[in-house]
Amino acid sequence: MQSNIIQDLLNAAPLFSDPASTSRPSELPTVCAQDADVSLSEQVAAQGLDCDLETFRDDLQKALELVIRLYGGLDEARITPAKNRVEIASLFDEPLPEAPQPMEAILREVENNIFANSTLYLSPRFFGYINSGGNQASVLGELTGIAREPFGP
């Protein structure tokens, strides 16, 4: 049985290429966009989905600040979303981007559209039926675990 998972990223490059691009097929796209105005064909690099370490550090810092804001507001935050499910679904009713997006914009969408409209099971004021894994120790464990092995232990 043949897998539909792309084993070789070089074979995946045409899937992400601009057909009008003159880029070589041996180049790979990157999703680490520093400038939203840069076209996909200009961002083609042999790194695949990874950024340089400085950009990765900056993106991790931005994600960390997002999580800190989430935890910092738990005592005052509404436990259930104020919007109904149709309103929440409409936030995501748009075409997928055709070009890489800056991580800052992605994290802003996570904060405004996902965190702001999620049931906060991790809140100390949530007394529901689901045990929270959202304590700070589990967040750190997930981060270090996924960095080591993206497919789990």
Backbone as numpy.savetxt, mean C-alpha at the origin, in Angstrom:
# Nx Ny Nz CAx CAy CAz Cx Cy Cz
0.73 -29.03 -14.07 -0.12 -27.84 -14.07 0.77 -26.60 -14.07
0.50 -25.70 -14.98 1.30 -24.50 -15.10 0.70 -23.39 -14.24
1.57 -22.69 -13.52 1.14 -21.60 -12.66 0.90 -20.34 -13.49
-0.06 -19.53 -13.06 -0.27 -18.25 -13.73 0.50 -17.13 -13.03
1.32 -17.48 -12.07 2.16 -16.50 -11.37 3.38 -16.23 -12.22
3.68 -14.98 -12.43 4.85 -14.61 -13.23 6.09 -14.89 -12.42
6.88 -15.83 -12.88 8.08 -16.24 -12.17 9.26 -15.31 -12.46
9.31 -14.77 -13.65 10.43 -13.95 -14.07 9.92 -12.53 -14.32
10.40 -11.58 -13.55 9.93 -10.21 -13.69 10.23 -9.62 -15.05
11.28 -10.10 -15.71 11.57 -9.60 -17.05 10.44 -9.95 -18.01
9.80 -11.11 -17.81 8.66 -11.47 -18.64 7.45 -10.60 -18.34
7.40 -10.01 -17.17 6.27 -9.17 -16.79 6.41 -7.74 -17.30
7.60 -7.33 -17.68 7.83 -5.95 -18.09 6.86 -5.47 -19.17
6.57 -6.27 -20.21 5.62 -5.78 -21.22 4.23 -5.50 -20.66
3.86 -6.16 -19.59 2.55 -5.93 -18.99 2.42 -4.53 -18.43
3.55 -3.95 -18.06 3.54 -2.64 -17.42 4.06 -1.54 -18.34
4.47 -1.89 -19.53 5.10 -0.94 -20.44 4.08 -0.11 -21.19
4.48 1.06 -21.51 3.71 1.94 -22.38 3.98 1.46 -23.80
2.93 1.08 -24.56 3.16 0.55 -25.91 3.93 1.52 -26.80
3.81 2.83 -26.56 4.52 3.81 -27.37 5.95 4.03 -26.89
6.30 3.36 -25.81 7.61 3.54 -25.21 8.69 2.92 -26.07
9.86 3.54 -26.02 11.02 2.97 -26.72 11.94 2.28 -25.73
11.45 2.00 -24.53 12.29 1.37 -23.52 12.62 -0.06 -23.93
13.77 -0.51 -23.52 14.20 -1.87 -23.83 13.37 -2.86 -23.05
13.03 -4.03 -23.60 12.22 -5.01 -22.89 12.94 -5.63 -21.70
14.24 -5.44 -21.58 14.96 -6.00 -20.44 14.85 -5.12 -19.21
14.17 -3.99 -19.33 14.00 -3.11 -18.19 12.69 -3.42 -17.48
12.67 -3.17 -16.18 11.48 -3.43 -15.38 10.89 -2.15 -14.85
9.57 -2.09 -14.68 8.94 -0.90 -14.10 9.17 -0.86 -12.59
9.07 0.33 -12.05 9.13 0.48 -10.60 7.89 1.23 -10.14
7.39 0.89 -8.95 6.21 1.57 -8.44 6.59 2.67 -7.45
7.84 2.87 -7.25 8.30 3.87 -6.30 8.45 5.21 -7.01
7.35 5.86 -7.20 7.35 7.11 -7.96 7.65 8.28 -7.05
8.68 9.00 -7.37 9.02 10.19 -6.61 8.25 11.39 -7.15
7.94 11.37 -8.44 7.29 12.49 -9.08 6.09 11.97 -9.86
4.90 12.41 -9.51 3.69 11.91 -10.15 3.64 12.27 -11.63
4.41 13.27 -12.06 4.39 13.68 -13.46 5.31 12.83 -14.33
6.10 11.97 -13.73 7.01 11.13 -14.48 6.22 9.97 -15.07
6.40 9.72 -16.37 5.65 8.66 -17.02 6.19 7.30 -16.61
5.36 6.26 -16.79 5.76 4.91 -16.44 7.00 4.50 -17.21
7.07 4.83 -18.49 8.23 4.42 -19.28 9.51 5.09 -18.77
9.40 6.27 -18.18 10.57 6.93 -17.62 10.99 6.32 -16.29
10.08 5.56 -15.65 10.38 4.99 -14.35 10.85 3.55 -14.44
11.00 3.05 -15.64 11.42 1.68 -15.82 12.83 1.53 -15.24
13.01 0.54 -14.36 14.30 0.31 -13.73 14.45 -1.17 -13.42
15.65 -1.63 -13.25 15.90 -3.04 -12.99 15.55 -3.45 -11.56
14.97 -2.56 -10.78 14.64 -2.85 -9.40 13.31 -3.56 -9.23
12.48 -3.62 -10.22 11.17 -4.22 -10.06 10.29 -3.37 -9.17
9.78 -3.95 -8.09 8.86 -3.23 -7.21 9.56 -2.54 -6.05
10.87 -2.63 -5.97 11.61 -2.04 -4.86 12.19 -0.68 -5.23
12.36 0.15 -4.20 12.95 1.47 -4.36 14.38 1.43 -3.83
15.07 2.53 -4.00 16.36 2.66 -3.35 16.10 2.75 -1.84
17.12 2.46 -1.05 16.93 2.39 0.41 16.51 3.71 1.03
16.98 4.82 0.50 16.59 6.12 1.06 15.10 6.37 0.86
14.60 6.07 -0.33 13.17 6.23 -0.61 12.36 5.27 0.25
12.83 4.03 0.37 12.16 3.04 1.21 12.09 3.52 2.65
13.18 4.09 3.16 13.21 4.61 4.54 12.19 5.74 4.70
12.14 6.63 3.72 11.17 7.74 3.77 9.74 7.22 3.74
9.47 6.23 2.88 8.12 5.66 2.79 7.74 4.95 4.08
8.69 4.22 4.68 8.42 3.57 5.97 8.11 4.60 7.05
8.84 5.72 7.05 8.61 6.78 8.03 7.21 7.36 7.86
6.78 7.57 6.61 5.44 8.11 6.36 4.37 7.12 6.82
4.59 5.84 6.55 3.64 4.81 6.99 3.61 4.73 8.51
4.77 4.83 9.14 4.86 4.82 10.60 4.06 5.98 11.19
4.22 7.17 10.63 3.49 8.33 11.13 1.98 8.14 10.97
1.56 7.50 9.89 0.16 7.20 9.68 -0.38 6.28 10.78
0.36 5.23 11.10 -0.06 4.29 12.14 -0.07 4.98 13.51
0.92 5.82 13.77 0.97 6.56 15.04 -0.26 7.48 15.16
-0.64 8.15 14.06 -1.85 8.99 14.10 -3.09 8.14 14.38
-3.16 6.95 13.76 -4.30 6.07 14.00 -4.39 5.71 15.48
-3.28 5.25 16.06 -3.29 4.85 17.47 -3.47 6.05 18.38
-2.92 7.20 17.99 -3.05 8.40 18.81 -4.48 8.90 18.92
-5.33 8.57 17.95 -6.70 9.04 17.97 -7.72 8.01 18.41
-7.27 6.83 18.84 -8.21 5.76 19.18 -9.15 6.11 20.32
-8.68 6.86 21.30 -9.52 7.17 22.46 -10.71 8.06 22.09
-10.56 8.88 21.05 -11.64 9.78 20.64 -12.36 9.33 19.38
-11.76 8.41 18.64 -12.31 8.03 17.33 -13.61 7.25 17.47
-14.46 7.44 16.52 -15.69 6.68 16.41 -15.32 5.22 16.13
-15.98 4.28 16.77 -15.67 2.85 16.59 -16.15 2.34 15.24
-17.33 2.73 14.83 -17.88 2.29 13.55 -17.87 3.45 12.57
-17.82 3.17 11.29 -17.79 4.26 10.31 -19.05 5.12 10.36
-18.89 6.40 10.09 -20.04 7.31 10.03 -20.77 7.17 8.70
-20.08 6.69 7.68 -20.68 6.53 6.36 -21.30 5.14 6.23
-22.29 5.03 5.38 -22.87 3.71 5.11 -22.02 3.00 4.05
-22.32 1.74 3.80 -21.46 0.95 2.91 -21.50 1.44 1.47
-22.60 2.03 1.03 -22.67 2.57 -0.33 -21.74 3.78 -0.45
-21.77 4.64 0.57 -20.88 5.80 0.56 -19.42 5.38 0.60
-19.12 4.36 1.39 -17.73 3.87 1.47 -17.32 3.26 0.14
-18.18 2.45 -0.45 -17.87 1.82 -1.75 -17.61 2.87 -2.81
-18.34 3.99 -2.75 -18.15 5.04 -3.76 -16.76 5.66 -3.69
-16.12 5.58 -2.54 -14.76 6.11 -2.40 -13.77 5.36 -3.27
-14.11 4.12 -3.60 -13.20 3.26 -4.35 -13.70 3.00 -5.77
-14.76 3.68 -6.17 -15.36 3.48 -7.48 -14.68 4.41 -8.49
-13.49 4.02 -8.87 -12.72 4.80 -9.83 -11.81 3.83 -10.59
-11.37 4.21 -11.75 -10.47 3.31 -12.49 -9.12 3.19 -11.77
-8.49 2.06 -11.97 -7.16 1.87 -11.40 -6.19 2.83 -12.08
-5.20 3.31 -11.37 -4.23 4.22 -11.99 -3.45 3.49 -13.09
-3.12 4.22 -14.11 -2.34 3.64 -15.21 -0.85 3.88 -15.02
-0.49 4.71 -14.08 0.92 5.02 -13.82 1.18 4.85 -12.33
2.43 4.63 -11.97 2.77 4.53 -10.54 2.35 5.79 -9.80
1.91 5.61 -8.57 1.48 6.72 -7.74 2.50 6.96 -6.63
2.70 8.20 -6.23 3.61 8.47 -5.13 3.09 7.83 -3.84
3.98 7.28 -3.06 3.59 6.61 -1.82 2.82 7.56 -0.90
3.19 8.81 -0.88 2.49 9.78 -0.03 1.00 9.86 -0.39
0.68 9.83 -1.68 -0.72 9.87 -2.13 -1.44 8.58 -1.75
-0.76 7.46 -1.86 -1.36 6.17 -1.49 -1.66 6.15 0.00
-0.71 6.58 0.81 -0.92 6.60 2.26 -2.03 7.58 2.66
-2.14 8.68 1.94 -3.21 9.64 2.22 -4.57 8.98 1.95
-4.66 8.20 0.87 -5.90 7.48 0.58 -6.19 6.42 1.65
-5.16 5.74 2.11 -5.35 4.75 3.18 -5.92 5.43 4.41
-5.35 6.56 4.79 -5.81 7.26 5.99 -7.23 7.80 5.80
-7.48 8.46 4.69 -8.77 9.13 4.48 -9.90 8.19 4.09
-9.59 7.15 3.33 -10.64 6.29 2.82 -10.76 4.95 3.53
-9.65 4.41 4.00 -9.70 3.09 4.65 -9.75 3.24 6.17
-8.74 3.86 6.76 -8.73 4.00 8.22 -9.97 4.76 8.71
-10.33 5.83 8.03 -11.45 6.66 8.47 -12.80 5.97 8.33
-12.85 4.89 7.56 -14.11 4.22 7.31 -14.09 2.75 7.71
-13.22 2.41 8.63 -13.12 1.04 9.12 -13.68 0.95 10.53
-14.19 -0.22 10.87 -14.56 -0.46 12.26 -13.27 -0.63 13.04
-13.12 0.12 14.11 -11.86 0.13 14.86 -11.85 -0.98 15.92
-11.69 -2.21 15.44 -11.60 -3.35 16.35 -10.44 -3.21 17.33
-9.43 -2.45 16.94 -8.25 -2.32 17.79 -8.41 -1.29 18.89
-9.53 -0.60 18.91 -9.76 0.42 19.92 -9.95 -0.20 21.30
-9.43 0.45 22.33 -9.66 -0.05 23.69 -11.14 0.07 24.10
-11.92 0.82 23.33 -13.35 0.98 23.62 -14.22 -0.01 22.85
-13.60 -0.89 22.06 -14.37 -1.87 21.31 -14.52 -3.13 22.15
-15.74 -3.49 22.47 -16.02 -4.67 23.28 -16.82 -5.66 22.46
-16.31 -5.98 21.30 -17.03 -6.85 20.38 -16.58 -8.29 20.48
-16.93 -9.01 19.49 -16.71 -10.43 19.42 -15.38 -10.80 18.80
-14.63 -9.84 18.30 -13.37 -10.13 17.62 -12.22 -9.71 18.51
-11.33 -10.64 18.78 -10.14 -10.31 19.54 -9.21 -9.50 18.65
-8.71 -8.42 19.15 -7.88 -7.54 18.36 -6.45 -8.04 18.32
-5.89 -8.03 17.14 -4.46 -8.26 16.97 -3.79 -6.92 16.73
-4.52 -5.85 16.94 -4.03 -4.52 16.63 -3.23 -3.86 17.73
-2.78 -4.64 18.71 -1.95 -4.01 19.72 -0.59 -3.68 19.11
0.15 -2.82 19.76 1.40 -2.34 19.20 2.42 -3.46 19.00
2.46 -4.41 19.89 3.41 -5.52 19.74 3.11 -6.34 18.49
1.83 -6.53 18.19 1.49 -7.30 16.99 1.81 -6.53 15.71
1.67 -5.20 15.74 2.03 -4.38 14.58 3.52 -4.53 14.30
4.33 -4.44 15.34 5.78 -4.60 15.16 6.13 -6.01 14.68
5.43 -7.00 15.23 5.67 -8.38 14.81 5.33 -8.60 13.35
4.20 -8.05 12.91 3.81 -8.18 11.51 4.82 -7.49 10.59
5.27 -6.31 10.98 6.23 -5.58 10.16 7.52 -6.37 10.01
8.05 -6.85 11.11 9.31 -7.59 11.03 9.12 -8.93 10.35
7.98 -9.55 10.54 7.72 -10.84 9.90 7.59 -10.71 8.40
6.86 -9.72 7.93 6.68 -9.55 6.49 7.97 -9.09 5.82
8.81 -8.37 6.53 10.10 -7.95 5.97 11.00 -9.17 5.76
10.89 -10.13 6.64 11.73 -11.33 6.57 11.20 -12.30 5.54
9.91 -12.53 5.53 9.32 -13.55 4.68 7.93 -13.09 4.24
7.78 -12.61 3.01 6.49 -12.08 2.59 5.37 -13.09 2.47
5.67 -14.38 2.53 4.64 -15.41 2.39 4.27 -16.04 3.73
4.73 -15.47 4.82 4.40 -15.99 6.14 5.52 -16.83 6.72
5.35 -17.27 7.95 6.41 -18.02 8.62 6.65 -19.38 8.01
